[in-house]
Amino acid sequence: MSQGPRSGLAAVSTALLAMSRHLEVRDVLKTIVASARELLDAQYAALGVPDDHGGFAQFVVDGVSDAQWKAIGPLPRQHGILAAMLHEARPERIADVRKDPRFEGWPSAHPDMSDFLGLPIRDGDEVIGALFLANKLRPAEGNPPHPPRPEPEGSCGFTEEDEELLAILAQHAAIALTNARLYERSRELTIAEERSRLAHELHDAVSQKLFSLRLTAQAAAALVDRDPSRAKGELQQVAVLAAEAADELRAAVVELRPAALDEDGLVATLRTHIQVLDRAHAARVTFTSLGVRALPAAQEESVLRVAQEALHNALRHSGAEHVDVTLDRRGGGAVLRVTDDGSGFDPQGIRRAGRHLGLVSMRDRTSGAGGALTVESAPGKGTTIEMEVPGG
């Protein structure tokens, strides 16, 4: 490598810090690949996470344009040298990958590669990925790096020092990737818990409605002897209302699918959640949104959770008749506002009494997203929770 020990150490430190800043698996993979390519002066870098079917669950590249990647076609299978790294869990440093007996060719749109350096990413005894670089670059004197460069026959452009640095990067990549997977698993569990809580709310709401209908039916039955005609009309109405309640419950349960934040985005996910709550509660729950751009995944997660907590408080504790949720664009970010016409409370008194009604959780989530949370409330005046997050 052209950089000295001090600058090399700084580059490694920068790469490791970059990996630690991300929690989403895809973001972690992209950061690892970009860091490896920059750190080791390679023209191309890639990282594949294997699946259980001979292919790759995820495959991230750096140094290849979007147009090139699209032209290459489907994700590669586990074959040749990639398969060897995954199955034998050993490094590969090759002078010319095209001359290796395990080389099986590549698609016509695939960039030409020669010297190759690859390492497995391991979590204990498990190989969770393969990280590799191709086409070592050598900077010309006074000019930026450029390929290719002549090498002695049989020698690899990547050095033992490169392999040692990539091994350090691979070790930390394993930690970052494992942490990202744990984070995503934790998020899935949080979503499952929220669905469970919502299911209980739906059950309670519909149960109350059905209980009321049963009382009405009993009252109608008592009229049979005194006023048969009126009793018949009441019973017919009860049957209609019971059918409507059953239909409502079935529709709400259908909507209790996992919150598809990644696929549907914040606005659509929040709208679906509020539609379910509006159906499950006596209070009217409404939602409006205007001009909101996509936010970083971690921020969207925080906004959704704060909205859910604020809605839970309003619907279960305030006695509100109407809860309004708005999500609007503000600068490059967004502002969430949850307003109810319920009983309200004294925020200072709540804090002194040690009853937070989820405020601590909402403040922590907002702070973690780099935003600000304000609470406006007073006894008899309703409550407004506002969360503002900056753009990414």
Secondary structure, 3 states (H helix, E strand, C coil): CCCCHHHHHHHHHHHHHHHHCCCCHHHHHHHHHHHHHHHCCEEEEEEEEECCCCCEEEEEEECCCHHHHHHHCCCCCCCHHHHHHHHHCCCEEECCHHHCCCCCCCCCCCCCCCCEEEEEEEECCEEEEEEEEEEECEECCCCCEECCCCCCCCCCCCCHHHHHHHHHHHHHHHHHHHHHHHHHHHHHHHHHHHHHHHHHHHHHHHHHHHHHHHHHHHHHHHCCCCCHHHHHHHHHHHHHHHHHHHHHHHHHHHCCCCCCHHHHHHHHHHHHHHHHHHHHCCCEEEEEEECCCCCCHHHHHHHHHHHHHHHHHHHHHCCCCEEEEEEEEECCEEEEEEEECCCCCCHHHHHHHCCCCCHHHHHHHHHHCCCEEEEEECCCCCEEEEEEECCC
